[in-house]
Amino acid sequence: MLTILIFCGYLFFFCWLVTRLRFFTNSGISRQWLIILFLIKVAAGVAYGFFYSRPQYIEGSDSFHLFSLSCKETDWLLQNPSAFLRDFFTSGYEEKSNLFISKNSFWNDLKDNTIIKLMAVVNVFTGKRYFVDIIFFNFLFFFGPVALFKLLNHLYPGKKLWLLCSVFLIPSYVFWCSGLHKDGLIFSSISLAVYCFYLMNEGKKLRVKYAAVLLLSMAALFLLRNFLLFLLLPSLVACFLSFRFPSKKWISFIIVYGVALLLFFLFPHIDIAFNFPQYLVGKQEEFRQLAGNSAIDVPAFNTSFLSICSFLPYALDIAFLRPHLNELKGVAYYPAALENLIIVLLMIAAFIKSRKQKASSLLLALLFFSGSVLLMTGYTVTFSAAVMRYKSIVLPLLASVFVVVIKNGSIKRNQV
């Protein structure tokens, strides 16, 4: 009973807060809809918690495992806060850790340590209550979609309903990015980074607050899933160049991504610590060694250029079409299959419509970044269930691009 009262109290407080903070109220979303959208995320987070609290899932649930560890960290925080903080920056390994390996690496451990430490702090206010923590985390998660909507609605007015649906209401995004895990923070970090980066360039001057949030967002992305930062950087560099050379946007993106692809294969010959092809191979092998009823039977590939290229059709299939309609093994798979169909149809419609439009720096940045994340997922993930989760963080970005191109309404004059 006490937990319910605390839950309701915090829920009321944060619903009030999202209608008072200027960042939210200046987004173009009414106060009523801000509350509704926030409640949808909290409800999805609660559903996520109940789903993984079932006996057949709870033992393998990362969310409950991390929460359990965070409760011990909360005790440590209250007893010795300085040691609690120092521990975050301390490596428990004698040898120097590689930035890109998944085992016995300080850098890899950061993704869990970051969320555990954050949960530990939140536990101080919630009394170590899992479902109350969900409200706090979804308040943090809420900044991401609001930032993305705010930016797109500013540049492409007249599409509010379409943007609300594509940014906030994609089922897999709502489910995976509302649970007590790192996905919601990852999406918020990406969206805030893009939001601040664009506004800094649009204003033609460096604004301290935007620069600070941009750096903080990129740091959070590095801590939570470092390879996503390396995928985001080329899109931001290409976007910056297209701002400076507005008549050569496509050329800017093609050159930057061409150089990035070249460095991808050259870096192992410069420094073995940056063996990106081996990272791809290693990540896929990790998934192939796991057991599960949604495993995808695909051939292995090696680090050679030809081998990676030969796997591209499989990667595209996994990234855009999994789960297939003939492999739906539960109710949870149906929304994902429907999403795939809608995304592919939107992609086709946007491609047809784009031939009559000029390229936009922001849309190109979102498109190239989302595409690179989906390709990375296709090359490394070999389970349909896991694919649904890893895709969820970019589907709102991709869907928003397609919706804007298809609707093709008025565009702000200062948009580049």
C-alpha positions in Angstrom: 0.0 0.0 0.0 2.8 2.4 0.9 4.5 1.7 -2.5 1.3 2.6 -4.3 0.9 5.8 -2.4 4.6 6.8 -3.1 4.1 5.8 -6.8 1.0 8.0 -7.2 2.7 10.9 -5.3 5.7 10.9 -7.6 3.6 10.4 -10.7 1.5 13.4 -9.8 4.6 15.5 -9.1 6.4 14.6 -12.4 3.1 15.1 -14.4 3.0 18.6 -12.9 6.7 19.1 -13.6 6.5 18.4 -17.3 3.9 21.1 -17.6 6.0 23.7 -15.9 9.5 23.3 -17.3 10.1 25.7 -20.2 11.9 23.1 -22.3 8.6 21.0 -22.4 6.1 23.9 -22.6 7.9 25.6 -25.5 7.9 22.4 -27.5 4.7 23.0 -29.3 2.9 20.3 -27.4 0.0 21.3 -25.2 0.1 20.6 -21.5 -2.6 18.0 -21.8 -0.7 16.1 -24.4 2.5 16.4 -22.5 0.8 14.6 -19.5 -0.8 12.0 -21.8 2.5 11.2 -23.6 4.4 11.1 -20.3 1.8 8.7 -18.8 2.0 6.5 -21.8 5.8 6.1 -21.2 5.3 5.4 -17.5 2.6 2.9 -18.3 4.8 1.2 -20.8 7.7 1.1 -18.3 5.4 -0.5 -15.7 4.2 -3.1 -18.4 7.9 -3.7 -19.2 8.5 -4.4 -15.5 5.6 -6.7 -15.1 6.5 -8.6 -18.2 10.0 -9.3 -17.0 8.9 -10.0 -13.5 7.2 -13.2 -14.6 8.9 -16.4 -13.3 10.1 -17.5 -16.8 11.8 -14.1 -17.5 13.0 -12.6 -14.2 16.1 -14.7 -13.8 17.4 -13.6 -17.2 16.1 -10.0 -16.9 18.9 -7.4 -17.2 16.6 -4.8 -15.8 15.9 -6.6 -12.5 19.5 -7.8 -12.2 20.8 -4.2 -12.6 18.2 -3.0 -10.1 19.3 -5.6 -7.6 22.9 -4.5 -7.9 21.8 -0.8 -7.6 20.2 -1.5 -4.2 23.5 -2.6 -2.8 25.2 0.4 -4.4 22.6 2.6 -2.7 23.7 1.3 0.7 27.3 2.1 -0.3 26.3 5.6 -1.4 24.7 6.4 1.9 27.6 4.9 3.9 30.6 6.1 1.9 29.7 8.5 -0.9 33.3 9.3 -1.9 34.1 5.6 -2.3 30.9 5.1 -4.2 32.0 7.9 -6.7 35.6 6.8 -7.0 34.5 3.2 -7.8 33.0 4.5 -11.0 36.4 5.6 -12.3 38.3 2.6 -11.0 39.2 -0.4 -13.2 39.2 -3.8 -11.6 41.5 -5.2 -14.3 45.2 -5.4 -14.1 45.8 -5.1 -17.8 44.8 -2.1 -20.0 41.2 -2.4 -21.2 40.4 -2.4 -24.9 37.6 0.1 -25.8 35.8 -2.3 -28.1 35.9 -5.7 -26.6 32.9 -7.1 -24.7 34.6 -9.0 -21.9 37.1 -8.1 -19.2 37.1 -4.5 -20.2 36.6 -1.4 -18.0 35.1 0.5 -20.9 32.6 -2.2 -21.6 31.6 -2.4 -18.0 30.8 1.3 -18.0 27.5 0.7 -19.8 26.1 -1.3 -16.8 28.0 0.6 -14.1 26.5 3.9 -15.4 23.0 2.7 -15.2 23.6 1.0 -11.8 25.1 4.1 -10.3 22.2 6.2 -11.6 19.7 3.8 -10.2 21.5 3.8 -6.9 21.0 7.6 -6.7 17.4 7.4 -7.6 16.8 4.6 -5.0 17.6 7.2 -2.3 14.4 9.0 -3.3 12.3 6.0 -4.0 13.3 3.7 -1.1 14.6 1.1 -3.5 11.3 0.6 -5.2 11.6 -0.7 -8.8 8.3 0.6 -10.1 8.8 4.0 -8.6 12.2 4.2 -10.2 10.4 3.9 -13.5 8.8 7.3 -13.0 12.1 9.0 -12.4 13.8 7.4 -15.3 11.0 8.1 -17.7 11.2 11.8 -16.7 14.8 11.6 -18.0 13.8 9.6 -21.0 11.1 12.2 -21.9 13.7 14.9 -22.8 14.7 12.9 -25.9 11.5 12.6 -27.8 10.4 16.1 -26.8 13.8 17.5 -28.2 13.3 15.6 -31.5 9.7 16.7 -31.9 10.6 20.3 -30.9 13.3 20.5 -33.5 11.3 18.9 -36.4 8.2 20.9 -35.5 10.2 24.1 -35.6 11.6 23.3 -39.1 8.6 21.6 -40.5 5.4 23.2 -39.1 2.0 21.9 -39.9 2.8 18.3 -39.3 2.2 18.1 -35.6 0.0 15.0 -35.4 2.2 13.1 -37.8 5.3 14.0 -35.9 3.8 13.1 -32.5 2.9 9.7 -33.8 6.3 9.0 -35.5 8.4 10.4 -32.5 6.4 9.2 -29.5 4.1 6.3 -30.4 6.1 3.7 -32.3 5.3 0.5 -30.3 8.8 -1.0 -30.0 10.2 2.4 -29.0 7.5 3.0 -26.4 8.1 -0.5 -24.9 11.9 -0.8 -25.0 12.7 2.9 -24.3 10.4 3.2 -21.3 11.6 0.2 -19.3 14.1 0.5 -16.4 17.2 0.0 -18.6 19.6 2.1 -20.7 17.7 2.3 -24.0 15.6 5.3 -23.0 18.7 7.2 -21.9 20.5 6.3 -25.1 17.6 7.6 -27.2 17.5 10.8 -25.2 21.3 11.3 -25.5 21.1 10.9 -29.3 18.1 13.3 -29.7 19.5 15.9 -27.4 22.9 15.8 -29.1 21.2 16.3 -32.5 19.0 19.0 -31.1 21.8 21.0 -29.6 24.2 20.5 -32.5 21.6 21.8 -35.0 20.6 24.8 -33.0 24.3 25.8 -32.4 24.8 25.8 -36.2 21.5 27.4 -37.0 22.3 30.3 -34.7 25.7 30.8 -36.4 27.2 31.2 -32.9 28.4 28.9 -30.1 25.9 29.0 -27.3 27.3 27.8 -24.0 24.2 26.0 -22.9 23.8 24.1 -26.2 27.5 23.2 -26.2 27.3 21.9 -22.6 24.3 19.7 -23.2 25.8 18.5 -26.5 29.0 17.4 -24.7 27.0 15.9 -21.8 24.8 13.9 -24.2 27.8 12.6 -26.2 29.5 11.6 -22.9 26.4 9.8 -21.8 26.2 8.0 -25.2 29.8 6.9 -24.9 29.2 5.5 -21.4 26.0 3.7 -22.3 26.8 2.3 -25.7 30.1 3.7 -27.0 29.9 2.4 -30.6 26.8 4.6 -31.1 28.8 7.7 -30.5 31.3 6.6 -33.2 28.3 6.1 -35.6 26.8 9.5 -34.7 30.0 11.5 -35.2 30.2 11.1 -39.0 26.6 12.2 -39.4 27.3 15.3 -37.3 30.6 16.1 -39.3 28.7 15.7 -42.6 25.9 17.8 -41.3 28.4 20.5 -40.3 30.0 20.5 -43.8 26.6 20.7 -45.4 25.8 23.8 -43.3 28.9 25.4 -44.7 28.4 24.2 -48.3 24.6 24.1 -48.6 24.6 23.5 -52.3 26.7 20.3 -51.9 24.8 18.5 -49.1 24.8 15.0 -50.7 28.5 15.4 -51.7 29.4 16.2 -48.1 27.6 13.1 -46.7 29.0 10.8 -49.4 32.6 12.1 -48.8 32.4 11.8 -45.0 30.9 8.4 -45.0 33.3 7.2 -47.7 36.2 8.3 -45.6 34.7 6.7 -42.5 34.3 3.4 -44.4 37.9 3.6 -45.6 39.1 4.2 -42.1 37.0 1.3 -40.9 39.1 -1.1 -42.9 42.5 0.8 -42.6 42.6 1.4 -38.8 43.5 -2.2 -38.0 46.7 -1.8 -40.0 47.5 1.4 -38.1 46.6 0.3 -34.5 45.3 -3.2 -33.6 43.3 -1.7 -30.8 41.0 -0.1 -33.4 40.2 -3.3 -35.3 36.6 -2.5 -36.2 36.1 -5.4 -38.6 37.1 -7.8 -35.8 34.6 -6.0 -33.5 31.8 -6.8 -35.9 32.9 -10.5 -36.2 33.3 -10.8 -32.4 29.9 -9.3 -31.7 28.1 -11.6 -34.1 30.0 -14.6 -32.7 28.8 -13.6 -29.2 25.2 -13.7 -30.3 25.7 -16.9 -32.3 26.9 -18.7 -29.1 23.7 -17.8 -27.2 20.6 -20.0 -27.2 17.0 -18.8 -27.9 13.9 -19.6 -29.9 14.2 -16.5 -32.1 17.7 -17.3 -33.4 18.3 -16.3 -37.0 20.2 -18.8 -39.1 22.8 -16.8 -41.1 26.3 -17.6 -42.2 29.3 -16.3 -40.3 31.6 -13.7 -41.9 35.3 -12.8 -41.4 37.2 -9.5 -41.3 38.0 -9.3 -45.0 36.4 -6.7 -47.1 34.8 -9.2 -49.5 33.4 -11.3 -46.7 31.8 -8.3 -45.0 30.3 -7.2 -48.3 29.0 -10.6 -49.1 27.0 -10.5 -45.7 25.3 -7.2 -46.6 22.1 -8.8 -48.0 21.7 -10.7 -44.7 22.4 -7.6 -42.7 19.8 -5.6 -44.6 17.2 -8.4 -44.2 17.9 -8.5 -40.4 17.8 -4.7 -40.1 14.6 -4.0 -42.0 12.6 -7.2 -42.3 13.1 -9.3 -39.1 11.0 -10.8 -37.8 9.6 -12.3 -41.0 5.9 -12.9 -41.1 6.5 -16.6 -41.2 8.5 -16.6 -37.9 6.1 -14.8 -35.6 6.4 -16.9 -32.3 4.3 -14.8 -30.0 2.0 -11.8 -29.6 5.1 -9.6 -28.9 6.3 -10.2 -32.5 3.2 -8.9 -34.2 3.8 -5.2 -33.5 7.4 -5.5 -34.7 6.3 -7.2 -37.9 3.7 -4.5 -38.5 6.3 -1.8 -37.8 8.7 -3.4 -40.4 5.9 -3.3 -43.0 5.0 0.3 -42.2 8.7 1.5 -42.2 9.3 -0.2 -45.6 6.2 1.4 -47.1 7.1 4.8 -45.7 10.6 4.3 -47.1 9.3 3.6 -50.6 6.8 6.5 -50.4 9.6 8.9 -49.2 12.0 7.8 -51.9 9.4 8.5 -54.6 8.5 11.9 -53.0 12.2 12.9 -52.4 13.0 13.1 -56.1 11.0 16.4 -56.2 12.7 17.9 -53.1 15.9 19.5 -52.1 18.0 17.6 -49.5 17.9 18.8 -45.9 21.0 18.6 -43.7 19.1 17.5 -40.6 17.1 14.8 -42.4 20.2 13.5 -44.1 22.0 13.3 -40.8 19.1 11.4 -39.2 18.8 9.1 -42.2 22.5 8.3 -42.4 22.9 7.8 -38.7 19.8 5.6 -38.5 20.9 3.6 -41.5 24.3 3.0 -40.0 22.8 1.8 -36.7 20.5 -0.6 -38.5 23.3 -2.0 -40.5 25.4 -2.5 -37.4 22.4 -4.3 -35.9 22.1 -6.4 -39.0 25.8 -7.4 -38.9 26.0 -8.3 -35.2 22.6 -9.4 -33.9 21.3 -12.9 -34.7 18.1 -13.0 -32.7 14.8 -11.5 -33.9 13.8 -10.6 -30.3 17.1 -8.7 -29.8 16.8 -7.0 -33.2 13.5 -5.5 -32.1 15.1 -3.9 -29.1 18.2 -2.6 -30.8 16.2 -1.1 -33.6 13.9 0.7 -31.3 16.3 3.5 -30.5 16.4 4.7 -34.2 12.9 4.0 -35.5 11.5 7.3 -34.3 14.4 9.1 -36.1 13.9 7.1 -39.3 10.1 7.3 -39.3 10.2 11.1 -38.7 12.5 11.6 -41.7 10.1 9.6 -43.9 7.0 11.4 -42.6 8.5 14.9 -43.2 9.6 14.0 -46.7 6.2 12.5 -47.6 4.1 15.3 -46.1 6.4 17.9 -47.6 4.8 21.0 -46.0 6.2 24.4 -45.5 9.8 24.8 -44.4 11.3 27.6 -42.4 13.3 29.9 -44.6 16.4 29.7 -42.5 16.5 25.9 -42.6 19.6 24.4 -44.3 
